[in-house]
Amino acid sequence: MLTASATPGATLASTCPSCGHTEATDILTVADAPVMVATVFRDAATARQTPTGTIHLVGCLRCGLLFNRDFDLDKALAGARYESSQASSAHFGSYTETLAKEWVERHGLHGKRVIEVGCGQGDFMFALLAAGVGMVHGIDPLAQPADIPAEFADRVTVDATDFAAPHTLEPAAALVCRHTIEHVPDVAGFLRSVAAWSRHNGGAPVLFEAPATERIVDEGAFWDIYYEHCNYFTLDSLSVAFEQAGLRVDQREVAYGAQYLLLDASCAPTTVAADAAGEPDASGSIADPFAWIGDAVRFGTRAAEAVTTAREQMIDHGAGPGGVVIWQGAAKTVGLLTSLGPDVPIRSAVDMNTRRHGFHLPPTGLGVLSPDALSADPPDHVILMNPVYATEVRSMLDDLGCTDTVLHTIDSVCRMGGRQAG
């Protein structure tokens, strides 16, 4: 379960994977966290046997990066596989389609070859091709080349390995990397390789997307703390990491309801975008990381309190005949289950991704069903793990005949007297 660290705000000896600074601040601890959160299992017993590790979240006092000082890569790689596609959601599909088009237009990638590092199941590779890219080369040790649709088969190549030195010589017009850097233990080394790739390709752009830790801290979103995410970046700390690797940040923004960070960079003289909220100094640190670190320390304390509130709310909601269903059968739900503990009554999870239906989630073995399954037995309450889908999910529930089902957002459940969503 999640607990506030025994000494929140205490200074610890710990080496930052981004800037190398050796002092960090204690934030929070999650014991017995599943080491894989994007994986589903065929039976509940196997899901409950998922290996676990400790998340000991600390914050670098130089660059502001939050990281798990107890991260063990061997544990994270043990049996690693995932089913993380969100392509079934029209809302998310519209977002990725728009992002692909924007990157293709902004960087003139029509008809060009693009590399995607961390391509996963290929959803974004296919979005890039649909937006006009000529060819995409995916690099990911967990890539699934068998899933490439026939229409794209002659325009996609896949290298099922980690991004490494030989890949820096790969010719391409751009390098795309989405939701990968938060999994990389050696941030500095990884970005130096990305910079070497850009140099080899004449300063070609590198286009990154990562979870926004500002939103996690601001909302107290403890369910978004995972073992697999060894790093938690803000717009500033990610910019600093790029600058230290020799990459110029050309454009940066938050997107998707402030949940994601977007950075365009290239290998050029080290500067930071003019809209930077915290400018790096010559040592590669943000000018005043302490205000941000203070917010992070308070988040650790608030998160422990929110877990207690969420447990009370979920137990109360689960007391009725229809019980509680979680809307999402993936990482956020695993984070929630891990933090709440095993004794909270949850009927099932539902997910729009058909590849998850009939499978089970760690650490409790909770089953994942199709949303259609709710029509025969409407729940009293549905807890929505991502508020950006509130309108979409409310409409689906009504179409399924679940008009009396109360839809809550997870953030509201973590506050007493939580509000209805949608």
C-alpha positions in Angstrom: 0.0 0.0 0.0 0.9 3.7 -0.4 2.2 5.5 2.7 3.7 8.8 3.3 7.5 8.4 3.7 8.6 8.2 7.3 10.6 11.4 6.9 8.9 13.5 4.2 11.1 16.3 3.1 14.3 14.8 4.5 17.4 15.0 2.4 18.8 11.6 1.3 21.9 10.5 -0.5 20.7 9.4 -3.9 22.0 9.9 -7.4 19.7 11.5 -10.0 19.5 9.5 -13.2 19.2 12.7 -15.2 21.6 15.3 -13.9 23.8 13.1 -11.6 23.2 15.2 -8.5 23.6 13.2 -5.3 21.1 14.9 -3.0 17.3 14.2 -3.1 14.2 14.8 -1.0 12.1 12.0 0.4 8.5 12.1 -0.9 6.5 8.8 -0.6 6.7 5.0 -0.5 4.6 2.3 -2.0 5.3 -1.2 -0.7 4.6 -4.3 -2.7 3.9 -2.6 -6.0 3.5 -4.9 -9.0 6.5 -4.5 -11.2 4.3 -4.6 -14.3 1.1 -2.5 -14.6 0.3 -2.7 -18.3 0.2 -6.5 -18.3 -3.0 -8.6 -18.1 -3.2 -12.3 -17.1 -5.4 -15.2 -18.1 -6.4 -16.1 -14.6 -6.7 -14.3 -11.3 -4.3 -16.5 -9.4 -1.4 -15.7 -11.8 -2.2 -12.0 -11.6 -2.0 -12.2 -7.8 1.5 -13.8 -8.1 3.0 -10.8 -10.1 6.4 -10.0 -8.7 6.5 -6.8 -6.6 9.0 -4.1 -5.7 9.2 -1.0 -3.6 8.6 2.5 -5.0 10.6 5.0 -2.9 9.9 8.3 -4.6 12.4 11.1 -4.1 13.0 14.4 -5.8 16.4 15.7 -7.1 17.4 19.0 -5.4 19.2 20.2 -8.5 17.0 19.5 -11.5 13.6 18.6 -9.9 13.2 15.2 -11.3 11.2 12.7 -9.2 12.5 9.2 -9.4 12.3 5.8 -7.7 15.5 5.4 -5.8 14.7 1.7 -5.2 14.0 0.9 -8.9 15.4 -2.5 -10.0 15.6 -2.9 -13.8 15.9 -6.7 -13.6 12.6 -6.8 -11.7 10.9 -4.5 -14.2 12.1 -6.6 -17.1 11.1 -9.9 -15.6 8.4 -11.3 -17.8 7.8 -7.8 -19.2 5.0 -7.6 -21.8 2.1 -5.3 -22.2 -1.3 -4.6 -23.6 -1.6 -0.9 -23.5 -3.4 0.2 -26.6 -6.0 3.0 -26.1 -7.0 2.9 -29.8 -10.5 1.7 -28.9 -11.4 5.1 -27.5 -12.6 7.6 -30.0 -11.5 10.5 -27.8 -7.9 9.1 -27.5 -7.9 8.2 -31.2 -8.7 11.7 -32.2 -5.9 13.1 -30.0 -3.2 10.8 -31.5 -4.5 11.4 -35.0 -4.2 15.2 -34.4 -0.8 14.9 -32.8 0.6 12.8 -35.7 -0.8 15.3 -38.2 0.7 18.3 -36.3 4.2 16.7 -36.1 4.1 15.7 -39.8 3.1 19.2 -40.9 5.4 21.1 -38.5 8.5 19.2 -39.5 7.7 18.4 -43.2 7.6 14.7 -42.8 5.4 13.9 -45.8 6.9 10.9 -47.6 9.9 10.8 -45.2 11.3 8.0 -43.1 10.7 8.3 -39.3 12.0 6.3 -36.3 9.7 5.6 -33.4 11.6 4.6 -30.2 9.2 2.7 -27.9 6.7 1.8 -30.7 4.8 -0.7 -28.6 2.0 -2.2 -30.6 2.4 0.3 -33.4 -0.7 2.4 -33.0 1.2 5.7 -33.4 3.3 4.3 -36.3 0.1 3.7 -38.1 -1.2 7.2 -37.3 2.0 8.7 -38.7 1.7 6.7 -41.9 -2.0 7.8 -42.2 -0.8 11.4 -41.7 1.6 11.2 -44.7 4.9 9.7 -43.4 6.5 7.5 -46.0 8.0 4.8 -43.8 8.3 4.1 -40.1 11.0 2.1 -38.3 10.0 1.0 -34.9 12.4 0.2 -32.1 11.1 -1.5 -29.0 12.1 -4.8 -27.3 8.4 -5.5 -26.7 7.3 -4.7 -30.2 4.8 -7.0 -31.8 5.4 -7.0 -35.6 2.8 -9.6 -36.1 0.1 -6.9 -35.4 1.1 -4.7 -38.4 -2.0 -4.3 -40.6 -1.6 -5.6 -44.2 -2.1 -2.1 -45.6 1.0 -0.8 -43.8 3.2 -4.0 -44.1 5.4 -2.7 -46.8 6.0 0.7 -45.0 6.8 -0.5 -41.5 10.0 -2.2 -40.2 10.5 -3.2 -36.6 13.6 -3.8 -34.5 12.6 -5.7 -31.3 15.6 -4.4 -29.3 16.4 -1.5 -27.0 17.5 1.8 -28.6 21.3 1.6 -28.5 24.5 3.0 -30.1 24.0 1.4 -33.5 20.6 3.0 -33.9 22.2 6.5 -33.7 23.4 5.9 -37.3 19.9 5.1 -38.6 18.9 7.6 -41.3 15.5 9.3 -40.8 13.9 12.7 -41.0 12.7 12.6 -37.3 12.8 10.5 -34.2 9.6 10.1 -32.2 9.5 8.8 -28.7 6.2 8.6 -26.8 5.7 7.4 -23.2 9.1 5.7 -23.0 11.6 7.9 -21.2 9.7 7.5 -17.9 10.7 3.8 -18.1 14.4 4.4 -18.8 16.8 4.2 -15.8 19.7 6.0 -17.4 18.0 9.2 -18.5 21.3 11.0 -19.3 22.8 8.1 -21.3 19.5 7.6 -23.3 19.3 11.3 -24.2 22.9 11.5 -25.2 22.2 8.7 -27.7 19.2 10.6 -29.0 21.3 13.7 -29.4 23.9 11.6 -31.3 21.2 10.4 -33.6 20.1 14.0 -34.3 23.7 15.1 -35.0 24.2 12.2 -37.4 21.0 13.2 -39.2 22.0 16.9 -39.6 20.1 18.2 -36.6 16.9 16.3 -37.4 14.0 16.9 -34.8 13.3 14.6 -31.9 9.7 14.6 -30.8 8.9 13.4 -27.3 5.8 12.8 -25.2 5.7 11.8 -21.5 3.3 11.9 -18.6 3.1 15.3 -16.9 4.1 15.0 -13.2 2.7 18.5 -12.5 -0.8 17.1 -13.0 -0.1 14.1 -10.7 1.1 16.4 -8.0 -1.6 19.1 -8.4 -4.4 16.5 -8.4 -2.9 14.2 -5.8 -3.2 11.4 -8.4 -1.5 8.7 -6.4 -2.9 6.0 -8.8 -0.5 7.3 -11.5 2.6 6.2 -9.5 3.9 2.9 -11.0 6.9 0.7 -10.5 7.5 0.6 -14.2 7.8 4.4 -14.3 11.1 5.0 -12.7 11.1 8.7 -13.6 8.5 11.4 -13.2 9.2 14.5 -15.3 7.8 18.1 -15.3 8.1 20.3 -18.3 11.1 22.0 -16.6 13.0 18.8 -15.5 12.5 17.2 -18.9 13.8 20.4 -20.6 16.8 20.4 -18.4 17.5 16.7 -19.2 17.4 17.5 -22.9 19.6 20.6 -22.6 22.3 18.6 -20.6 22.4 16.0 -23.4 23.1 18.8 -26.0 19.6 19.0 -27.4 17.9 22.4 -27.9 14.3 22.5 -26.8 12.5 24.2 -29.7 8.9 23.8 -28.6 7.3 22.5 -25.4 3.7 22.3 -24.1 1.3 20.3 -22.0 -1.5 18.5 -23.8 -4.4 16.1 -23.3 -6.0 17.7 -20.4 -2.6 18.7 -19.0 -1.8 15.0 -18.6 1.1 14.8 -21.2 4.3 16.8 -21.9 5.2 17.4 -25.5 8.7 18.5 -26.5 10.2 19.1 -29.9 14.0 19.3 -29.8 17.1 19.1 -32.0 20.8 19.0 -31.7 21.8 22.6 -31.6 23.3 25.2 -29.1 21.9 24.7 -25.6 19.0 27.1 -24.8 15.6 26.7 -23.4 12.3 27.7 -25.0 11.4 31.3 -24.2 8.2 30.3 -22.3 10.2 28.2 -19.8 8.8 28.6 -16.3 12.1 27.7 -14.6 15.3 28.5 -16.6 18.3 26.2 -16.2 21.6 27.7 -14.9 25.0 26.8 -16.2 25.1 23.7 -14.0 21.9 22.3 -15.6 19.5 22.9 -12.8 16.2 24.8 -12.7 16.7 28.2 -11.1 14.6 27.4 -8.0 13.7 23.7 -7.7 12.7 24.0 -4.1 9.2 25.4 -4.7 8.4 22.4 -6.9 10.1 20.0 -4.5 8.0 21.4 -1.7 4.8 20.8 -3.7 6.0 17.2 -4.3 6.6 16.6 -0.6 3.2 17.9 0.2 1.8 15.6 -2.5 3.3 12.6 -0.7 1.4 13.6 2.5 -1.8 14.4 0.6 -1.6 11.1 -1.3 -1.6 9.0 1.9 -4.6 10.9 3.2 -6.4 10.5 -0.2 -5.9 6.7 0.0 -7.7 6.6 3.3 -10.6 8.7 1.9 -10.8 6.6 -1.3 -11.0 3.4 0.7 -13.9 4.8 2.8 -15.8 5.9 -0.3 -15.2 2.7 -2.3 -16.4 0.6 0.7 -19.5 2.7 1.0 -20.2 2.6 -2.7 -19.7 -1.2 -2.8 -22.3 -1.9 -0.1 -25.2 -1.7 -2.5 -26.5 -4.6 -4.6 -25.0 -3.4 -7.8 -21.6 -2.7 -6.3 -18.7 -0.8 -7.9 -17.1 -1.1 -11.3 -13.8 0.6 -12.3 -13.8 2.0 -15.8 -10.4 1.1 -17.1 -8.6 -2.2 -17.0 -5.0 -1.0 -17.2 -2.2 0.9 -15.5 -4.2 3.5 -13.5 -6.5 0.8 -12.1 -3.5 -1.3 -11.1 -2.0 1.8 -9.4 -5.3 2.3 -7.5 -5.6 -1.3 -6.4 -2.0 -1.3 -5.2 -2.5 1.8 -3.1 -5.9 0.8 -1.7 -5.0 -2.7 -0.6 -6.8 -6.0 -1.3 -9.9 -5.6 0.9 -11.8 -2.9 -1.0 -15.0 -4.4 -2.6 -14.7 -3.9 -6.4 -16.9 -6.0 -8.7 -14.8 -5.8 -11.8 -13.0 -3.5 -14.2 -14.3 -2.7 -17.7 -12.2 -1.6 -20.7 -12.9 -0.8 -24.3 -9.8 -2.6 -25.4 -11.0 -6.0 -26.6 -7.5 -7.5 -26.0 -8.1 -7.1 -22.3 -11.5 -8.7 -22.0 -11.6 -11.9 -19.9 -8.2 -11.2 -18.5 -7.1 -10.2 -14.9 -5.1 -7.4 -13.4 -2.4 -7.4 -10.7 -2.2 -7.2 -7.7 -5.7 -8.4 -6.8 -6.7 -10.5 -9.8 -9.6 -8.2 -10.7 -11.3 -9.3 -13.9 -11.7 -7.1 -17.0 -14.9 -7.1 -18.9 -16.4 -5.5 -22.0 -18.5 -2.4 -21.3 -21.4 -4.4 -22.9 -21.4 -6.8 -19.9 -22.8 -4.0 -17.8 -26.1 -3.9 -19.6 -27.3 -7.2 -18.1 -26.3 -6.2 -14.6 -25.9 -2.4 -14.2 -23.6 -1.4 -11.3 -24.6 1.2 -8.7 -21.4 3.1 -9.2 -18.7 3.4 -11.9 -15.4 4.9 -11.0 -13.8 6.6 -14.0 -10.0 6.4 -13.9 -9.4 9.2 -16.4 -11.7 12.2 -16.3 -11.0 13.2 -19.9 -13.4 10.4 -21.0 -16.3 11.5 -18.8 -18.6 12.6 -21.6 -17.8 9.6 -23.7 -18.3 7.1 -20.8 -21.5 8.7 -19.6 -23.0 8.4 -23.1 -21.9 4.8 -23.3 -23.5 3.9 -19.9 -26.8 5.5 -21.0 -26.7 3.6 -24.3 -26.1 0.4 -22.3 -29.2 1.0 -20.2 -27.2 2.0 -17.1 -29.0 5.3 -16.7 -29.3 4.9 -12.9 -25.6 4.1 -12.5 -23.7 7.0 -10.8 -20.5 7.9 -12.7 -17.7 9.3 -10.5 -14.2 10.5 -11.4 -11.4 8.9 -9.4 -10.3 12.3 -8.1 -13.8 13.0 -6.7 -13.7 9.6 -4.9 -10.6 10.7 -3.1 -12.5 13.6 -1.6 -15.3 13.1 1.0 -18.7 13.8 -0.6 -17.3 13.1 -4.1 -19.2 14.6 -7.1 -20.9 12.8 -10.0 -19.1 13.1 -13.3 -20.4 14.0 -16.7 
